[in-house]
Amino acid sequence: MEPYEQRESDRRGGSRCRTGRFVVTRPTCVVIGLVALLNCLFAVAVAAPAQSALKPAGIQAERILDLWNLTLAVCSAVFAAILIACFVALLRAPRVTNSTRPELSTIESAEPGLRRSVVAATAVSAVLLFGLVFADVLTDRALSRLPVTDAVHIELTGH
């Protein structure tokens, strides 16, 4: 049998699709797809209550979520500041063509405004980094003070 053989039902308007070794009509494919979709929906509906990483169930998870939210906010602010700085630099850049001669006078001159900007950005980055490390240490200390009497203890043996 050819991979696809036109049959009488095809000529009358019924279409067929080929899956593996078997030739299945399109309505059958649609029914199988709907059954699979309904099966997935039923499995989701019967599953355990909805769990979310953004809805902590315990005090430990809540502390870690707070640290994550702080880290996300700081990183987002830094990313936005870098994008704004790049955009401002693009707007301030002089427009030149291939025939424009290079301006070499700025190579020898000091640029105190640029130096101040770089020093300020470095200082802010260092402060934010130390702030995140401090928040991480505080979270670690808070988690280590929690009682561990009912905790799950795992013993790992490596060979």
Backbone bond lengths (Angstrom), bond angles and torsions (degrees), N, CA, C in turn:
res aa  C-N    CA-C-N  psi(-1)  N-CA   C-N-CA  omega(-1)  CA-C   N-CA-C  phi
1 M - - - 1.460 - - 1.526 108.76 -
2 E 1.300 117.49 136.33 1.456 123.33 178.97 1.534 109.13 -68.48
3 P 1.356 116.89 157.25 1.464 118.15 178.59 1.524 112.97 -54.81
4 Y 1.300 117.02 -36.87 1.465 119.13 175.59 1.515 106.73 -140.93
5 E 1.277 114.78 119.12 1.455 120.53 -176.82 1.520 107.53 -118.03
6 Q 1.311 116.24 126.49 1.452 119.13 -179.61 1.514 109.26 -73.86
7 R 1.295 115.33 128.73 1.458 120.35 -178.63 1.513 109.93 -114.70
8 E 1.298 114.82 176.50 1.458 120.92 -179.29 1.521 111.10 -60.99
9 S 1.351 116.32 -39.92 1.468 119.07 -178.68 1.521 110.70 -66.39
10 D 1.371 117.10 -30.79 1.453 119.84 177.69 1.517 111.31 -68.17
11 R 1.280 115.50 -38.56 1.458 119.60 -179.41 1.521 111.31 -68.12
12 R 1.312 116.84 -26.17 1.469 120.43 -179.89 1.517 111.97 -85.38
13 G 1.324 118.12 -0.15 1.455 119.48 178.50 1.510 113.68 112.36
14 G 1.319 119.29 -11.10 1.461 120.88 177.31 1.513 109.27 -78.61
15 S 1.309 118.67 127.88 1.459 120.44 -177.93 1.519 110.02 -103.32
16 R 1.336 116.30 156.05 1.456 121.51 -176.85 1.520 108.36 -127.94
17 C 1.315 115.83 150.53 1.453 119.87 172.95 1.516 108.51 -123.90
18 R 1.327 116.27 149.77 1.458 120.56 -176.16 1.519 108.11 -105.88
19 T 1.328 116.69 123.09 1.451 122.16 177.26 1.515 107.82 -125.04
20 G 1.322 117.70 110.07 1.458 120.41 179.76 1.515 110.45 66.72
21 R 1.317 116.62 -128.04 1.469 121.71 179.53 1.516 111.91 -91.32
22 F 1.317 117.39 -13.10 1.455 120.01 -172.76 1.514 110.52 -102.43
23 V 1.300 115.73 144.46 1.456 121.75 174.96 1.520 107.16 -101.15
24 V 1.336 115.38 121.75 1.460 121.43 -175.52 1.519 107.95 -122.43
25 T 1.309 117.03 140.57 1.460 119.83 179.04 1.519 109.96 -73.26
26 R 1.318 116.26 155.86 1.471 120.90 -177.91 1.528 112.97 -60.93
27 P 1.323 120.35 -40.45 1.467 118.00 177.72 1.535 111.87 -59.43
28 T 1.328 117.03 -35.53 1.460 119.52 178.14 1.526 110.04 -66.60
29 C 1.339 116.75 -40.26 1.462 120.29 177.00 1.524 111.23 -60.80
30 V 1.325 116.93 -41.28 1.467 120.97 179.59 1.527 110.28 -64.76
31 V 1.320 117.08 -43.21 1.470 120.78 179.56 1.525 110.33 -63.41
32 I 1.334 117.40 -43.23 1.464 120.36 178.85 1.524 110.26 -62.71
33 G 1.323 117.52 -41.58 1.464 121.24 177.91 1.516 112.11 -63.05
34 L 1.331 117.33 -43.17 1.463 120.31 178.63 1.525 111.87 -65.11
35 V 1.325 117.03 -40.18 1.463 120.56 177.71 1.527 110.21 -62.80
36 A 1.333 117.01 -42.32 1.466 120.43 178.50 1.529 110.55 -63.78
37 L 1.338 117.01 -42.05 1.460 120.73 179.02 1.524 111.09 -63.81
38 L 1.307 117.97 -46.00 1.458 121.24 178.31 1.522 111.38 -62.82
39 N 1.320 117.27 -37.08 1.464 121.23 177.64 1.527 110.18 -62.79
40 C 1.327 117.16 -42.71 1.465 120.47 178.45 1.529 110.77 -64.95
41 L 1.328 116.59 -43.52 1.465 119.71 179.16 1.525 111.52 -63.34
42 F 1.308 117.22 -39.86 1.455 121.03 178.59 1.524 110.54 -65.61
43 A 1.342 117.01 -39.65 1.464 120.44 179.35 1.518 110.75 -64.49
44 V 1.328 117.30 -37.98 1.458 120.31 178.55 1.525 110.25 -68.86
45 A 1.314 117.11 -39.72 1.461 120.77 -177.89 1.517 111.90 -67.98
46 V 1.321 117.72 -30.86 1.459 121.25 -176.63 1.520 111.36 -89.73
47 A 1.328 117.77 -14.24 1.467 121.66 -175.38 1.525 110.74 -62.71
48 A 1.315 114.42 174.52 1.465 121.88 178.74 1.530 109.32 -60.10
49 P 1.318 116.65 165.33 1.467 118.74 178.48 1.525 111.02 -54.47
50 A 1.307 115.16 151.52 1.456 119.97 -175.55 1.522 110.62 -59.48
51 Q 1.315 115.38 129.79 1.454 121.28 176.65 1.513 108.16 -110.64
52 S 1.310 114.93 145.15 1.448 119.13 -179.07 1.519 109.26 -143.74
53 A 1.309 115.88 141.74 1.459 120.11 176.35 1.520 111.03 -70.05
54 L 1.330 116.78 -17.15 1.456 120.35 -179.31 1.524 112.99 -93.55
55 K 1.332 117.22 -0.38 1.461 121.93 176.38 1.520 107.82 -125.04
56 P 1.334 116.75 85.70 1.466 119.36 -175.55 1.525 111.71 -66.31
57 A 1.323 114.77 144.07 1.457 120.17 -177.75 1.524 112.00 -97.85
58 G 1.300 118.62 -16.84 1.457 121.10 -177.72 1.514 111.01 -133.41
59 I 1.327 115.20 171.42 1.463 120.12 -177.94 1.523 110.88 -67.21
60 Q 1.351 117.28 -35.73 1.457 119.86 179.19 1.529 110.51 -64.44
61 A 1.314 115.44 -46.01 1.465 119.75 179.90 1.531 110.84 -64.41
62 E 1.323 116.63 -34.69 1.460 119.94 179.24 1.525 110.98 -66.16
63 R 1.315 116.65 -41.30 1.476 120.52 178.54 1.537 110.56 -64.74
64 I 1.306 115.93 -42.87 1.463 119.47 -179.97 1.530 110.32 -67.23
65 L 1.328 117.11 -36.90 1.464 120.38 176.98 1.521 110.87 -64.10
66 D 1.329 117.65 -40.41 1.466 120.49 177.38 1.527 110.92 -61.26
67 L 1.339 116.42 -42.74 1.462 120.02 177.43 1.528 110.55 -63.58
68 W 1.320 117.26 -41.40 1.461 121.13 178.84 1.526 110.75 -62.78
69 N 1.330 117.25 -44.25 1.466 120.46 -179.83 1.526 111.18 -62.53
70 L 1.340 117.19 -40.14 1.459 120.67 177.43 1.530 110.53 -64.08
71 T 1.325 116.78 -45.92 1.460 120.66 179.30 1.526 110.91 -61.82
72 L 1.322 116.73 -43.07 1.461 120.71 178.99 1.527 111.38 -62.71
73 A 1.317 117.41 -42.73 1.467 120.91 179.81 1.526 111.24 -64.54
74 V 1.324 117.30 -44.51 1.466 120.61 -179.60 1.524 110.20 -64.95
75 C 1.322 116.74 -46.67 1.470 119.75 -179.36 1.528 111.23 -64.43
76 S 1.311 118.07 -37.41 1.461 120.74 177.80 1.519 111.01 -66.23
77 A 1.329 117.26 -41.00 1.464 120.38 178.55 1.526 110.91 -64.98
78 V 1.325 117.69 -42.02 1.464 120.95 178.56 1.526 110.27 -64.46
79 F 1.315 117.10 -42.87 1.462 120.73 178.48 1.526 110.91 -61.51
80 A 1.327 117.17 -43.66 1.461 120.54 178.73 1.531 110.69 -64.13
81 A 1.327 117.29 -40.10 1.461 120.36 178.76 1.527 111.33 -64.15
82 I 1.320 117.11 -39.32 1.470 120.51 178.56 1.524 110.18 -66.35
83 L 1.335 117.28 -42.58 1.465 119.46 178.00 1.526 111.56 -62.86
84 I 1.319 117.41 -40.23 1.472 120.81 178.78 1.516 109.98 -65.58
85 A 1.341 117.27 -42.31 1.467 120.46 179.32 1.523 110.70 -62.96
86 C 1.316 117.86 -40.97 1.469 120.82 177.57 1.521 111.35 -64.72
87 F 1.317 116.65 -40.50 1.459 120.73 179.44 1.529 110.76 -65.14
88 V 1.325 117.17 -42.81 1.466 121.06 178.39 1.526 110.15 -64.27
89 A 1.334 117.04 -40.56 1.465 119.98 178.43 1.520 111.07 -63.54
90 L 1.316 117.13 -38.91 1.468 119.89 177.54 1.525 111.63 -65.75
91 L 1.333 116.76 -37.73 1.460 119.92 179.75 1.525 111.73 -70.00
92 R 1.321 117.25 -33.42 1.467 121.11 -176.79 1.522 112.68 -85.93
93 A 1.310 118.30 -12.45 1.460 120.79 -177.82 1.520 110.62 -66.06
94 P 1.331 116.62 137.82 1.473 118.64 179.23 1.528 110.85 -71.13
95 R 1.314 114.88 148.19 1.451 120.62 179.38 1.528 108.37 -91.14
96 V 1.303 115.92 125.51 1.460 120.12 -178.86 1.520 109.63 -130.46
97 T 1.316 114.55 164.04 1.457 121.69 174.65 1.526 108.21 -121.38
98 N 1.312 117.02 -179.36 1.460 120.69 178.85 1.520 112.17 -66.13
99 S 1.312 117.86 -25.53 1.470 121.12 -178.05 1.525 112.69 -86.77
100 T 1.327 118.38 -7.83 1.460 121.03 -179.18 1.519 109.98 -73.77
101 R 1.348 115.71 133.75 1.456 119.89 179.84 1.526 109.06 -79.37
102 P 1.346 117.80 145.68 1.460 120.34 179.46 1.530 111.36 -66.73
103 E 1.332 114.42 143.50 1.465 119.64 178.93 1.525 107.51 -96.59
104 L 1.305 116.11 107.44 1.453 122.00 -175.29 1.526 112.71 -96.42
105 S 1.309 117.90 -3.24 1.472 119.87 -177.26 1.527 111.91 -69.43
106 T 1.322 118.45 -25.25 1.471 119.84 -178.19 1.521 112.68 -79.84
107 I 1.334 117.95 -11.36 1.460 119.98 -179.80 1.518 110.93 -67.81
108 E 1.314 117.49 -42.23 1.465 121.87 -176.64 1.524 113.34 -85.68
109 S 1.313 118.76 -19.06 1.465 120.46 -175.69 1.527 110.97 -86.22
110 A 1.323 114.78 147.28 1.466 120.94 176.78 1.517 108.78 -78.62
111 E 1.311 115.01 145.72 1.462 119.94 179.00 1.527 108.02 -121.65
112 P 1.319 118.10 86.38 1.470 119.87 -175.61 1.527 112.97 -66.62
113 G 1.311 118.19 -32.11 1.471 120.39 178.99 1.520 111.66 -65.02
114 L 1.320 115.67 -42.57 1.457 120.39 178.17 1.524 111.06 -66.65
115 R 1.338 115.58 -40.91 1.467 119.81 178.92 1.532 110.53 -62.57
116 R 1.331 116.49 -43.24 1.478 119.77 179.11 1.525 110.90 -62.61
117 S 1.325 116.51 -40.05 1.475 119.85 179.85 1.522 111.06 -63.54
118 V 1.320 117.08 -42.89 1.464 120.32 -179.00 1.522 110.36 -67.91
119 V 1.333 117.67 -42.14 1.467 120.82 178.95 1.534 110.24 -64.48
120 A 1.325 117.53 -42.11 1.463 120.79 179.80 1.526 110.66 -65.14
121 A 1.324 118.20 -42.83 1.465 120.95 179.31 1.521 110.67 -64.95
122 T 1.331 117.25 -38.72 1.464 120.49 177.93 1.520 110.66 -66.09
123 A 1.326 117.30 -42.14 1.464 120.75 179.41 1.529 111.24 -65.03
124 V 1.313 117.46 -42.59 1.467 120.65 178.88 1.525 110.18 -64.29
125 S 1.330 116.83 -41.06 1.463 120.08 178.20 1.522 110.81 -62.53
126 A 1.318 117.26 -42.32 1.469 120.69 179.47 1.523 111.11 -65.19
127 V 1.320 117.13 -41.76 1.469 120.58 179.01 1.524 110.59 -63.91
128 L 1.319 116.97 -44.19 1.467 119.88 178.96 1.524 111.40 -64.53
129 L 1.321 117.12 -39.98 1.451 120.52 178.46 1.523 111.10 -64.18
130 F 1.332 117.37 -45.67 1.462 119.72 177.42 1.526 111.33 -65.39
131 G 1.336 117.90 -32.79 1.455 120.95 175.80 1.525 111.67 -64.30
132 L 1.326 116.77 -41.26 1.466 120.04 177.45 1.529 111.41 -67.31
133 V 1.327 117.02 -39.06 1.470 119.70 176.92 1.524 109.94 -64.08
134 F 1.325 116.86 -41.96 1.469 121.03 178.32 1.527 111.08 -62.29
135 A 1.333 117.28 -43.43 1.468 120.84 177.96 1.521 110.75 -64.17
136 D 1.326 117.21 -37.04 1.463 120.81 177.49 1.519 110.89 -65.33
137 V 1.317 117.32 -42.48 1.473 120.54 178.58 1.528 110.46 -64.51
138 L 1.334 116.97 -42.49 1.471 119.69 178.39 1.526 111.08 -62.70
139 T 1.312 117.47 -41.15 1.462 120.67 178.31 1.518 110.52 -64.77
140 D 1.322 116.96 -42.35 1.466 120.93 178.92 1.527 110.79 -62.89
141 R 1.308 117.18 -41.90 1.479 120.19 179.00 1.522 111.05 -66.60
142 A 1.325 116.47 -39.43 1.465 119.39 178.96 1.523 110.74 -65.31
143 L 1.335 116.70 -38.97 1.467 119.64 179.50 1.524 111.46 -71.04
144 S 1.318 117.19 -33.67 1.470 119.13 -178.62 1.529 112.16 -73.95
145 R 1.319 117.86 -19.92 1.470 120.99 179.09 1.522 113.13 -83.38
146 L 1.314 117.30 -10.77 1.460 119.99 -179.43 1.523 110.00 -72.47
147 P 1.341 117.58 148.15 1.465 119.42 -179.67 1.526 111.14 -66.17
148 V 1.329 115.16 144.70 1.461 120.48 -179.07 1.525 111.47 -120.26
149 T 1.320 117.08 21.64 1.465 119.08 -177.70 1.525 111.72 -67.38
150 D 1.312 117.60 -36.91 1.463 121.27 -179.13 1.528 112.64 -98.27
151 A 1.303 116.49 11.31 1.468 120.05 -177.57 1.519 111.02 -74.08
152 V 1.297 115.10 156.12 1.466 120.99 175.92 1.522 107.46 -83.19
153 H 1.312 116.66 125.47 1.468 122.20 179.51 1.526 108.41 -104.29
154 I 1.307 116.12 126.13 1.454 121.96 -179.22 1.517 108.95 -115.32
155 E 1.293 116.62 128.16 1.454 121.76 177.11 1.525 107.30 -106.57
156 L 1.321 115.50 122.61 1.452 121.13 -175.89 1.528 108.19 -113.20
157 T 1.301 116.28 125.92 1.461 121.72 178.21 1.518 108.57 -116.66
158 G 1.325 116.34 122.29 1.461 120.78 -179.80 1.516 110.52 -106.86
159 H 1.291 116.25 143.50 1.468 121.04 177.93 1.483 110.78 -120.13
